[in-house]
Amino acid sequence: MLDCNHRWKIGEPRLLTDRTRVDLRNKEGSTSQRLRNRLQYEYEMQVGGSTFVPYTNFELYYKTRYDTIARDKIELGATFVFSPLADLTPYYARQIDTRPRRTDLNALGLVLALHF
């Protein structure tokens, strides 16, 4: 996996991040690559002494196996930072795959991140 990020500050609490990732894959003896580009906007604010970071992102997946954009995903969520060691992120995601067949996915997720 290769990963490149570029961030732009938009005013003090706002951040726009463009992440490009290349996944080098080998599945059942066949190699392919997946190029993923995600654009994320987030806004940091203080709520009752804790940091609250709502965000939205949009990601496109180009797959060399199909030579086309085969997936797009949008995610809406917020990170609640409780301490330098822990944060919690609930989110909603909608993902649409167009290859090898059309599949729509709606998901709710919850991420607990512990930082050591």
N, C-alpha and C positions, 0 to 999 in steps of 0.2 A: 504494500500500500504506500502510495506517495501522497503527501498532503501539503497544500499551500493555502495560507490564510492572509487576507488583507483586511485591515480594519480602518474605518473612518469614524472619527468623532463628529457628531452632528450636534453642536451645542455641548454643554457640560454633561448631562445625564444620558444622552442618546448615543447609540453605537450601531453602525451598519457594518456587517461582516460578510465578506465574500470568501467562501471556502471552496476550493477545487481539490478533489480527491480522485486519484486513479487507483483502482483495484486491479491487480494483476492476478488472473485466475487460472487454475489448472483443474479442470473437472473431468474425471474419467479419461485422462490422456489428451483432452482437447484444451488448448489454451485460448483465452479471450481476455479482453479488458473491459472494464466498466468505468466510464468517466462520470463523475458526480459533481454537480455544481450547485451549491446552496447559498442563497442570499438570506441573511437574517437581520432583522431590526429589533433592537431591544431598548428599553427605557428603564433606568434605575431610579428608584425612589425610596425614601425612608417612611416606614409605617410603624408607629409605636416603638421606635428604637431599633427595629429590625429592617434589613434591606429586602426590598421587594422588586423583582425584575420581570415585568411582563415582556413577552417576546412573540414574534411570528417569524416563520421562515418558509421558504419555498425552495424545493430541490428538484432538479431534473437529472435523470439517469440515462446516459447514452451507453448502449451495449453493442460491442463490436460483433457479437454473435448474430445480432439481427440487423446491424448497420443502421440503427435508428434510435431515437429517444423512446425507450421502452417503459419508462415509469416517470410519474411525477408525484410529488408529495407536498402537502402543506401541513404545517403544524402551528398550533396556537397554545401557548402555555405561560406559566409564570414560575419563577424560582423564588422561594422563600429562604433567605439566608438566616439561620438561627444563631450561628457562631462561625468562627473561622474553620471549625472542624466539621460542620454539618449544614446541608441545605436539602430542601425538598422541592421537587418540581412536578406538579400535576400538569397534564397536557392532553389535547385532543389532536389527533392526526387523521388526515384523509389521504389515502394513497390509491392511485389508479395505475394499474399495469396494462399495457396494450399488447405485449408480447410475452410468451407465445400465444396467450389468449387474453381477452379482456377480463380483468378482475378488479373490482372496487372494494376497498377496505376502509372502514371507519373504526377508530380505536381510541380508547381512553387509556392513559398511562400514568404511572406514578414512579418517579425516580428518587431514591434516597441516596445522596452522595455523602460519603464520609471521607474527609481529607486528613491525611496523616503526614 
